[in-house]
Amino acid sequence: MAYLYLVCAIALEVAGTFCLKLSNGFANPLPSGLAFMFYGLMNVPLILALKHLDLTIVYVTWSAMGVVAAVALGIFWFGEEATVQRIAFAAIALVGVVGLNASFASS
């Protein structure tokens, strides 16, 4: 259940970031308000995940998966350039999350 909370926190954080991009520097009120709402709501499942998982796992997974999702959103939704560097460094972040989670599972 803790990982489900973590996935929800990641999804809400990515939704907030997506709305920030759509807000056009807070010029558009609806996505601006939604960004604040998603970022506020994101804390609830993040705190619940921290009740059951180590801080290392929660924070690294949450932040790195947010980075990977932001790269994917930028490329696929906003048409940002899919450079080799962007893909490679997002993949490195993903490998780090998998490796860190695996190291905790084996200990």
HELIX and SHEET records of a PDB file:
HELIX    1   1 ALA A    2  LEU A   22  1                                  21    
HELIX    2   2 PRO A   29  HIS A   52  1                                  24    
HELIX    3   3 LEU A   55  PHE A   76  1                                  22    
HELIX    4   4 VAL A   84  ALA A  105  1                                  22    
END                                                                             
